[in-house]
């Protein structure tokens, strides 16, 4: 990013290189690894990861805005790249294990077994039995495709995913259009993230303690809260209402984020978790691409984000209603070997 000097170079570096890296590495490998190593404590483990991600947003977003103001965006990108290279890469390289704990003679959650397994296959069977204690069944990708719950979950996420770019990409431009300076706008965005941090942990904590059939109700309520937060501002478009909107939206977002990965793992198991989640993300990529473009087009056409925010609020409400119908799938007729992913 430090060396780009044309629009095509910006698209290539920020759009293709950075975009590919973010989509490949930002969340899915983390969720796969954590879901493999935790079952009964998976919600807490995943939500802890999300809490630290949220804290980094609270701390880094104002810092990035300040660096861009006092230096420029090029130097800020260089600093970000150096930090990722010196901190992120060594942690990932030296401390992450490529397979589930059974391959290392361990059970998920650090659990112990009374009988010592002498063979890898025995340990894998013990892991499957351990996960079955919380109604977790191993689906292959094809078996997941045959389950209505999988497609309803995708539709729910697709309707809801319009909200993320509305906030993350267009949030600061929306605030600066209202005359709020960039540093204060970044602080307001950080407040939104901070409001959801406790709920990220609470959502994961709750996911570990309720039956999987009840997860859909909490997710639906979280999405409806986000839609209501948009509606509060749209009905009274004043600056104080922005704070209420951001706080309530952050709370709903935090609760929803703490449930998505645990819910998918509880519904479809661990062995094909990455493939199942990755295919879902592939189908939702067009929505992720179109959403910020649509919001920008509405702004450029009307001079305001309000019409786009109305559409986003409606779609989030629809996703919340649909979430109530994501009934856990019935166990597949045949449960194959752990290595049988497709």
C-alpha angles and dihedrals in degrees: 000000000000092000105040115118104166140052094248090053090051091053091047097048104032098028102038107021101034092033092052092047093049095047094045100043112017103086117341099070089046092051092046093051095046093044090053094051098040131047113151090028096036096112092055092044094050094042091051088057090049092048091056090045089052093048090052088054092050092050101035102043096065089041091054091048090050093047092050089051098047098033118009139265094267095059090042090057090049091052091049092050093049092050092050091048096048099039111020101042098051092047092051094043100047105031110035119090117215099218140040118280095256089073088061095048094262137114125228118272091024089283120163130224126219094216117054114232115224098188132052092234091056091052091049090053090051089052092051091050090048092054091047089065088075094042093261115154127186113243126187118223092258092049090051090051089058092054115093089212090066094057094041088053090052092049090049092051092045093055091045097045092075088073097061098065090040087065107025100041104025100028098092094041088051091052095045089050086062091056097261112141119243098251093050089046090053089050091053090051089050088052089056091054092044092053091059098045097088091046091053089063094039090051092053092043090052093047090061093053106046134065115267091244088065096054092083093061093055091047092050092049091049092053093047089052090055091050090049090051090057090047092053091060095039090055093048112024102195132126095250089055089057089065092051090046093051095045095049092042090050091051092050092044092050093051092047094047091052091057108042101077095037089049093051091048094047090050100044108017133232110285098074097022094119095047093045093048092041093054089049089053091048091056092048095048093090089055091049090051096043098044100068091040090053092049091049092048092052090050093048092046100044101021090237142073094220098098091049092048089055090056091046092050092051093049092049089052090050090051090051092053093046090050090067088066098054095112114185111262121250114255112269118261091242126030108202135196118306090248091055099097103153 
